[in-house]
C-alpha cells in the first residue's frame, strides 16, 4: 500500500509507481469514483487520438468499393494520368 500526503490546498500528488501502475503519462486524465466506506477508485481515462494526428487518420477512409491496388498498379496509374492517357471517367 502507498501512503500519500494531502497538502494544505487539499491536493494529493500520486507517486511515479502509482502512475505507472495506472498507465498514466503526463497530460493524461484520471476518473475518480467515490465509493462507500470512504474509499475511491481511480482509473486512467482512455482518450481518442487528437484530431489531425496520424493515429486518428488510420482507418478513417472507407473503401466502399473494396478496391485494392498493388504498388505497380498505382505507379502505372500515376504515369498514365500524368501522360494524359486517362481521366476521371476512367476511374474504377
N, CA, C and O atoms as a MOPAC input file, in Angstrom:
PM7 MOZYME 1SCF
protein

 N      0.84200 1    -1.17400 1     0.00000 1
 C      0.00000 1     0.00000 1     0.00000 1
 C      0.88900 1     1.23900 1     0.00000 1
 O      1.92200 1     1.27400 1     0.66900 1
 N      0.48000 1     2.24800 1    -0.75300 1
 C      1.19900 1     3.51300 1    -0.82000 1
 C      0.44300 1     4.55500 1    -0.01300 1
 O     -0.77300 1     4.69000 1    -0.15200 1
 N      1.15000 1     5.28600 1     0.82100 1
 C      0.54500 1     6.34800 1     1.62100 1
 C      0.89800 1     7.68700 1     0.99200 1
 O      2.06400 1     7.96400 1     0.71400 1
 N     -0.12000 1     8.51700 1     0.76900 1
 C      0.07400 1     9.83300 1     0.16300 1
 C     -0.24800 1    10.91300 1     1.19200 1
 O     -0.99800 1    10.67900 1     2.14000 1
 N      0.32400 1    12.09000 1     0.99600 1
 C      0.10600 1    13.20900 1     1.90900 1
 C     -0.77500 1    14.25100 1     1.23500 1
 O     -0.57100 1    14.58000 1     0.06600 1
 N     -1.75300 1    14.76900 1     1.96800 1
 C     -2.63700 1    15.81500 1     1.46900 1
 C     -2.00600 1    17.16400 1     1.81100 1
 O     -1.60900 1    17.40000 1     2.95300 1
 N     -1.91500 1    18.05800 1     0.80400 1
 C     -1.34100 1    19.38900 1     1.01800 1
 C     -2.35500 1    20.31100 1     1.68400 1
 O     -3.52000 1    19.94400 1     1.83800 1
 N     -1.92300 1    21.49700 1     2.07600 1
 C     -2.80600 1    22.48800 1     2.68700 1
 C     -3.92200 1    22.89400 1     1.72900 1
 O     -4.99200 1    23.31200 1     2.17100 1
 N     -3.68600 1    22.77500 1     0.42500 1
 C     -4.69500 1    23.10400 1    -0.58400 1
 C     -5.66000 1    21.94300 1    -0.83000 1
 O     -6.58600 1    22.07100 1    -1.63100 1
 N     -5.45500 1    20.82100 1    -0.15400 1
 C     -6.32400 1    19.66500 1    -0.34900 1
 C     -5.94200 1    18.82300 1    -1.55200 1
 O     -6.75400 1    18.04100 1    -2.04600 1
 N     -4.72300 1    18.97100 1    -2.02300 1
 C     -4.26600 1    18.23100 1    -3.19600 1
 C     -3.39900 1    17.04500 1    -2.78200 1
 O     -2.75500 1    17.05300 1    -1.73300 1
 N     -3.40500 1    16.03100 1    -3.63600 1
 C     -2.59800 1    14.83900 1    -3.41800 1
 C     -1.76000 1    14.61500 1    -4.66700 1
 O     -2.27300 1    14.69500 1    -5.78300 1
 N     -0.49800 1    14.34000 1    -4.49000 1
 C      0.38100 1    14.01500 1    -5.61100 1
 C      0.55800 1    12.50500 1    -5.64900 1
 O      0.97000 1    11.88900 1    -4.66600 1
 N      0.24000 1    11.91200 1    -6.80700 1
 C      0.41500 1    10.46800 1    -6.95800 1
 C      1.87800 1    10.17000 1    -7.28500 1
 O      2.48000 1    10.83200 1    -8.13000 1
 N      2.42600 1     9.20100 1    -6.63000 1
 C      3.83100 1     8.82700 1    -6.85000 1
 C      3.98500 1     8.12900 1    -8.20800 1
 O      3.03000 1     7.60300 1    -8.78000 1
 N      5.23100 1     8.14900 1    -8.69400 1
 C      5.51200 1     7.56800 1   -10.01200 1
 C      5.07300 1     6.11600 1   -10.11400 1
 O      4.54300 1     5.70700 1   -11.14700 1
 N      5.28300 1     5.32300 1    -9.05700 1
 C      4.90600 1     3.90200 1    -9.14000 1
 C      3.38800 1     3.74300 1    -9.26200 1
 O      2.92000 1     2.80100 1    -9.90200 1
 N      2.61600 1     4.64800 1    -8.65800 1
 C      1.15900 1     4.60100 1    -8.77900 1
 C      0.74400 1     4.97400 1   -10.20500 1
 O     -0.11000 1     4.31500 1   -10.79800 1
 N      1.35000 1     6.02800 1   -10.74900 1
 C      1.04300 1     6.44600 1   -12.12200 1
 C      1.41000 1     5.35700 1   -13.12100 1
 O      0.65500 1     5.08200 1   -14.05300 1
 N      2.56900 1     4.73900 1   -12.92400 1
 C      2.98600 1     3.64900 1   -13.81400 1
 C      1.99300 1     2.49800 1   -13.74900 1
 O      1.64400 1     1.91600 1   -14.77600 1
 N      1.53700 1     2.16800 1   -12.54000 1
 C      0.58100 1     1.07200 1   -12.35700 1
 C     -0.72200 1     1.35900 1   -13.10800 1
 O     -1.33400 1     0.44900 1   -13.66800 1
 N     -1.14100 1     2.62100 1   -13.11700 1
 C     -2.36700 1     3.01000 1   -13.81200 1
 C     -2.15500 1     3.22400 1   -15.30800 1
 O     -3.12200 1     3.33600 1   -16.06100 1
 N     -0.88900 1     3.28300 1   -15.74300 1
 C     -0.60200 1     3.55000 1   -17.15800 1
 C     -0.78800 1     5.01000 1   -17.51200 1
 O     -1.10000 1     5.34200 1   -18.65600 1
 N     -0.59600 1     5.88900 1   -16.53200 1
 C     -0.79900 1     7.32300 1   -16.71500 1
 C      0.51100 1     7.98900 1   -17.10700 1
 O      1.56500 1     7.70600 1   -16.53700 1
 N      0.42500 1     8.88700 1   -18.09900 1
 C      1.57300 1     9.69500 1   -18.52700 1
 C      1.20600 1    11.16300 1   -18.38300 1
 O      0.02600 1    11.48700 1   -18.25200 1
 N      2.18500 1    12.05800 1   -18.40400 1
 C      1.87800 1    13.48900 1   -18.29000 1
 C      0.83100 1    13.91800 1   -19.30900 1
 O      0.92700 1    13.57500 1   -20.48700 1
 N     -0.17000 1    14.66900 1   -18.85200 1
 C     -1.23900 1    15.14100 1   -19.72500 1
 C     -2.46100 1    14.23600 1   -19.76200 1
 O     -3.53100 1    14.65800 1   -20.20100 1
 N     -2.31300 1    12.98300 1   -19.30100 1
 C     -3.45100 1    12.06100 1   -19.26700 1
 C     -4.43200 1    12.48600 1   -18.18100 1
 O     -4.10600 1    13.30200 1   -17.31900 1
 N     -5.62400 1    11.93000 1   -18.23400 1
 C     -6.66000 1    12.23800 1   -17.25100 1
 C     -6.99800 1    10.99200 1   -16.44600 1
 O     -6.78600 1     9.86600 1   -16.89700 1
 N     -7.52900 1    11.21200 1   -15.24200 1
 C     -7.91000 1    10.12500 1   -14.34600 1
 C     -9.35700 1    10.34100 1   -13.92500 1
 O     -9.72600 1    11.44200 1   -13.51600 1
 N    -10.18000 1     9.29700 1   -14.02300 1
 C    -11.53900 1     9.32900 1   -13.48500 1
 C    -11.47700 1     8.81600 1   -12.05300 1
 O    -10.83800 1     7.80100 1   -11.77800 1
 N    -12.14000 1     9.52000 1   -11.14500 1
 C    -12.18200 1     9.11100 1    -9.74400 1
 C    -13.64100 1     8.91900 1    -9.35000 1
 O    -14.45700 1     9.83000 1    -9.49100 1
 N    -13.96200 1     7.72500 1    -8.85500 1
 C    -15.30300 1     7.42100 1    -8.35200 1
 C    -15.23000 1     7.32000 1    -6.83900 1
 O    -14.33800 1     6.67300 1    -6.29100 1
 N    -16.18000 1     7.96900 1    -6.16600 1
 C    -16.27300 1     7.88700 1    -4.71700 1
 C    -17.08100 1     6.65400 1    -4.36500 1
 O    -18.20600 1     6.48700 1    -4.83700 1
 N    -16.51000 1     5.79100 1    -3.53600 1
 C    -17.14500 1     4.53700 1    -3.15100 1
 C    -17.58900 1     4.59900 1    -1.69100 1
 O    -17.09900 1     5.43000 1    -0.92600 1
 N    -18.50700 1     3.73000 1    -1.31000 1
 C    -18.94000 1     3.69500 1     0.09800 1
 C    -17.76100 1     3.37700 1     1.02700 1
 O    -16.77300 1     2.76700 1     0.61800 1
 N    -17.89100 1     3.79700 1     2.25600 1
 C    -16.86700 1     3.48300 1     3.25500 1
 C    -15.65100 1     4.38300 1     3.16800 1
 O    -14.58100 1     4.02600 1     3.66200 1
 N    -15.79700 1     5.56200 1     2.54000 1
 C    -14.66900 1     6.49000 1     2.46000 1
 C    -13.57200 1     6.03900 1     1.51400 1
 O    -12.41700 1     6.43300 1     1.67600 1
 N    -13.91400 1     5.21800 1     0.52800 1
 C    -12.92700 1     4.73700 1    -0.45100 1
 C    -13.16000 1     5.41500 1    -1.79900 1
 O    -14.21800 1     5.98900 1    -2.05600 1
 N    -12.15400 1     5.33300 1    -2.63900 1
 C    -12.29800 1     5.84600 1    -4.00000 1
 C    -11.63600 1     4.89800 1    -4.97600 1
 O    -10.78700 1     4.08600 1    -4.60800 1
 N    -12.04300 1     5.01900 1    -6.22700 1
 C    -11.45500 1     4.21900 1    -7.30300 1
 C    -10.92900 1     5.18300 1    -8.35300 1
 O    -11.65800 1     6.05800 1    -8.82100 1
 N     -9.66400 1     5.02600 1    -8.72200 1
 C     -9.03700 1     5.87100 1    -9.74200 1
 C     -8.72800 1     5.01300 1   -10.95700 1
 O     -8.10600 1     3.95700 1   -10.84700 1
 N     -9.17700 1     5.48800 1   -12.13300 1
 C     -8.99100 1     4.74100 1   -13.37600 1
 C     -8.48400 1     5.69100 1   -14.45400 1
 O     -8.97700 1     6.81200 1   -14.58000 1
 N     -7.50500 1     5.24400 1   -15.22800 1
 C     -6.99500 1     6.04200 1   -16.34200 1
 C     -8.07600 1     6.20100 1   -17.39400 1
 O     -8.74500 1     5.23000 1   -17.74800 1
 N     -8.25500 1     7.41900 1   -17.89900 1
 C     -9.25100 1     7.69800 1   -18.93800 1
 C     -8.64000 1     7.33900 1   -20.28700 1
 O     -7.55900 1     7.81300 1   -20.63700 1
 N     -9.34100 1     6.49800 1   -21.03600 1
 C     -8.88400 1     6.14900 1   -22.38600 1
 C     -9.32000 1     7.25800 1   -23.32700 1
 O    -10.51500 1     7.52200 1   -23.46200 1
 N     -8.38000 1     7.90100 1   -23.96700 1
 C     -8.70300 1     9.00900 1   -24.85500 1
 C     -8.48100 1     8.61700 1   -26.30600 1
 O     -7.66600 1     7.74700 1   -26.61500 1
 N     -9.21600 1     9.27000 1   -27.18400 1
 C     -9.04500 1     9.08800 1   -28.61800 1
 C     -7.84400 1     9.91000 1   -29.06700 1
 O     -7.55400 1    10.94600 1   -28.46800 1
 N     -7.14000 1     9.47300 1   -30.10800 1
 C     -6.03300 1    10.27700 1   -30.61800 1
 C     -6.52100 1    11.66300 1   -31.02800 1
 O     -7.66500 1    11.83000 1   -31.45000 1
 N     -5.65700 1    12.63400 1   -30.90200 1
 C     -6.00900 1    14.01100 1   -31.24800 1
 C     -6.40100 1    14.11000 1   -32.71300 1
 O     -5.81200 1    13.45300 1   -33.57100 1
 N     -7.39700 1    14.93500 1   -32.98600 1
 C     -7.82600 1    15.16500 1   -34.35500 1
 C     -6.65300 1    15.72100 1   -35.14800 1
 O     -5.95900 1    16.62500 1   -34.68300 1
 N     -6.43400 1    15.19700 1   -36.31500 1
 C     -5.32400 1    15.64800 1   -37.14400 1
 C     -4.04900 1    14.85300 1   -36.92400 1
 O     -3.05700 1    15.07100 1   -37.61900 1
 N     -4.06300 1    13.92700 1   -35.95600 1
 C     -2.87200 1    13.11400 1   -35.71400 1
 C     -2.87100 1    11.92700 1   -36.67700 1
 O     -3.90900 1    11.56300 1   -37.22800 1
 N     -1.72100 1    11.34100 1   -36.86900 1
 C     -1.61000 1    10.19100 1   -37.76500 1
 C     -2.41900 1     9.01200 1   -37.21600 1
 O     -2.96000 1     8.21800 1   -37.98500 1
 N     -2.50200 1     8.89800 1   -35.87500 1
 C     -3.27400 1     7.81600 1   -35.28100 1
 C     -4.75900 1     7.93200 1   -35.62700 1
 O     -5.42300 1     6.92000 1   -35.85300 1
 N     -5.28500 1     9.16300 1   -35.66900 1
 C     -6.69800 1     9.34000 1   -35.98600 1
 C     -6.96700 1     9.13500 1   -37.47800 1
 O     -8.10500 1     8.87200 1   -37.86700 1
 N     -5.93400 1     9.25100 1   -38.31400 1
 C     -6.10400 1     9.07500 1   -39.75700 1
 C     -6.28500 1     7.60800 1   -40.13100 1
 O     -7.11500 1     7.28800 1   -40.98100 1
 N     -5.52000 1     6.71100 1   -39.50700 1
 C     -5.59000 1     5.30100 1   -39.85600 1
 C     -7.00000 1     4.77700 1   -39.65000 1
 O     -7.59400 1     4.98100 1   -38.59100 1
 N     -7.52900 1     4.11300 1   -40.64100 1
 C     -8.85700 1     3.53700 1   -40.56800 1
 C     -9.98100 1     4.52900 1   -40.80100 1
 O    -11.15300 1     4.16900 1   -40.69800 1
 N     -9.64200 1     5.77900 1   -41.11700 1
 C    -10.68000 1     6.79300 1   -41.26800 1
 C    -11.26700 1     6.84300 1   -42.67300 1
 O    -12.31800 1     7.44900 1   -42.87900 1
 N    -10.61600 1     6.22700 1   -43.62600 1
 C    -11.09400 1     6.25800 1   -45.01200 1
 C    -11.74600 1     4.91800 1   -45.33300 1
 O    -11.10800 1     3.86900 1   -45.25300 1
 N    -13.03300 1     4.96800 1   -45.69800 1
 C    -13.73500 1     3.73900 1   -46.03400 1
 C    -13.41000 1     3.33100 1   -47.47200 1
 O    -13.27500 1     4.17800 1   -48.35500 1
 N    -13.29000 1     2.05600 1   -47.68200 1
 C    -13.04200 1     1.50000 1   -49.00800 1
 C    -14.32400 1     0.79600 1   -49.44300 1
 O    -14.36900 1    -0.43200 1   -49.52500 1
 N    -15.37200 1     1.58700 1   -49.72500 1
 C    -16.69700 1     1.04200 1   -50.01600 1
 C    -16.69800 1     0.12200 1   -51.22400 1
 O    -17.44400 1    -0.85700 1   -51.25000 1
 N    -15.88400 1     0.41400 1   -52.21800 1
 C    -15.83800 1    -0.41700 1   -53.42400 1
 C    -14.89900 1    -1.59700 1   -53.28600 1
 O    -14.73100 1    -2.37300 1   -54.22700 1
 N    -14.27700 1    -1.74100 1   -52.10700 1
 C    -13.31900 1    -2.81500 1   -51.84500 1
 C    -12.23100 1    -2.85600 1   -52.92400 1
 O    -11.86200 1    -3.92000 1   -53.41900 1
 N    -11.73400 1    -1.67600 1   -53.26800 1
 C    -10.71000 1    -1.55500 1   -54.31300 1
 C     -9.32700 1    -1.73100 1   -53.68500 1
 O     -8.98700 1    -1.09900 1   -52.68600 1
 N     -8.55600 1    -2.60100 1   -54.29900 1
 C     -7.19000 1    -2.83700 1   -53.84700 1
 C     -6.27700 1    -2.72200 1   -55.05700 1
 O     -6.62500 1    -3.17500 1   -56.14700 1
 N     -5.12400 1    -2.12400 1   -54.86900 1
 C     -4.17400 1    -1.99300 1   -55.97700 1
 C     -2.76900 1    -2.27000 1   -55.45100 1
 O     -2.42500 1    -1.92700 1   -54.32000 1
 N     -1.97800 1    -2.89600 1   -56.30200 1
 C     -0.58400 1    -3.12800 1   -55.94300 1
 C      0.19800 1    -1.83800 1   -56.17900 1
 O     -0.29000 1    -0.92300 1   -56.84300 1
 N      1.39100 1    -1.76900 1   -55.64400 1
 C      2.23000 1    -0.59500 1   -55.87200 1
 C      2.51400 1    -0.41300 1   -57.36400 1
 O      2.59200 1     0.71200 1   -57.85600 1
 N      2.66800 1    -1.52900 1   -58.07600 1
 C      2.90800 1    -1.45600 1   -59.52100 1
 C      1.70800 1    -0.83900 1   -60.23200 1
 O      1.87600 1     0.00100 1   -61.11600 1
 N      0.48500 1    -1.25400 1   -59.84900 1
 C     -0.72900 1    -0.69900 1   -60.46100 1
 C     -0.87700 1     0.79200 1   -60.14000 1
 O     -1.29200 1     1.57700 1   -60.99300 1
 N     -0.54300 1     1.16700 1   -58.93300 1
 C     -0.61800 1     2.57600 1   -58.54600 1
 C      0.37500 1     3.39800 1   -59.35200 1
 O      0.04300 1     4.47500 1   -59.84700 1
 N      1.59500 1     2.88800 1   -59.48300 1
 C      2.62700 1     3.58300 1   -60.25200 1
 C      2.21700 1     3.73700 1   -61.72300 1
 O      2.41500 1     4.79600 1   -62.31800 1
 N      1.64600 1     2.67500 1   -62.30200 1
 C      1.19100 1     2.74200 1   -63.69100 1
 C      0.06500 1     3.76200 1   -63.85500 1
 O      0.02900 1     4.48800 1   -64.84800 1
 N     -0.85300 1     3.82100 1   -62.89100 1
 C     -1.95700 1     4.77600 1   -62.95600 1
 C     -1.44300 1     6.21300 1   -62.86600 1
 O     -1.95300 1     7.10300 1   -63.54700 1
 N     -0.44300 1     6.43300 1   -62.03000 1
 C      0.13700 1     7.77700 1   -61.90300 1
 C      0.79300 1     8.19300 1   -63.21600 1
 O      0.62000 1     9.31900 1   -63.68300 1
 N      1.55000 1     7.26300 1   -63.80300 1
 C      2.22300 1     7.56800 1   -65.06800 1
 C      1.20700 1     7.82900 1   -66.18000 1
 O      1.37400 1     8.75800 1   -66.97100 1
 N      0.15500 1     7.01000 1   -66.24000 1
 C     -0.87000 1     7.17400 1   -67.28000 1
 C     -1.60300 1     8.49300 1   -67.08600 1
 O     -1.88500 1     9.18200 1   -68.06600 1
 N     -1.91400 1     8.85600 1   -65.86800 1
 C     -2.59600 1    10.11400 1   -65.59500 1
 C     -1.72300 1    11.30700 1   -65.94300 1
 O     -2.20900 1    12.29900 1   -66.48700 1
 N     -0.44000 1    11.21500 1   -65.63200 1
 C      0.49300 1    12.29900 1   -65.95100 1
 C      0.67500 1    12.46300 1   -67.44800 1
 O      0.95000 1    13.56400 1   -67.92500 1
 N      0.52500 1    11.37000 1   -68.19600 1
 C      0.68100 1    11.42200 1   -69.64300 1
 C     -0.63300 1    11.79200 1   -70.34400 1
 O     -0.68100 1    11.89200 1   -71.57000 1
 N     -1.69100 1    11.99500 1   -69.56200 1
 C     -2.98100 1    12.35300 1   -70.13700 1
 C     -3.70700 1    11.18900 1   -70.78300 1
 O     -4.62800 1    11.39200 1   -71.57500 1
 N     -3.30300 1     9.97800 1   -70.45500 1
 C     -3.90400 1     8.78500 1   -71.05100 1
 C     -5.23500 1     8.38900 1   -70.41600 1
 O     -6.02700 1     7.67700 1   -71.03300 1
 N     -5.48600 1     8.84200 1   -69.19200 1
 C     -6.73900 1     8.50200 1   -68.50900 1
 C     -7.30500 1     9.76700 1   -67.86500 1
 O     -6.58800 1    10.72700 1   -67.58600 1
 N     -8.61400 1     9.72900 1   -67.64100 1
 C     -9.28000 1    10.85200 1   -66.98000 1
 C    -10.12500 1    10.34000 1   -65.83800 1
 O    -10.07600 1     9.16100 1   -65.48800 1
 N    -10.89500 1    11.23000 1   -65.26700 1
 C    -11.74200 1    10.86500 1   -64.13400 1
 C    -12.76300 1     9.82400 1   -64.53300 1
 O    -13.09000 1     8.95200 1   -63.72800 1
 N    -13.27500 1     9.88700 1   -65.74300 1
 C    -14.28400 1     8.92900 1   -66.21100 1
 C    -13.73800 1     7.51600 1   -66.27100 1
 O    -14.51200 1     6.55900 1   -66.25600 1
 N    -12.41100 1     7.36000 1   -66.33800 1
 C    -11.79500 1     6.04000 1   -66.40800 1
 C    -11.58000 1     5.42100 1   -65.04900 1
 O    -11.10200 1     4.29200 1   -64.94500 1
 N    -11.92900 1     6.15200 1   -64.00300 1
 C    -11.70200 1     5.66400 1   -62.63100 1
 C    -12.55600 1     4.43500 1   -62.36900 1
 O    -13.68900 1     4.33500 1   -62.83900 1
 N    -11.99500 1     3.50300 1   -61.61200 1
 C    -12.74600 1     2.27500 1   -61.27900 1
 C    -13.92300 1     2.69900 1   -60.48800 1
 O    -14.72600 1     1.86100 1   -60.07800 1

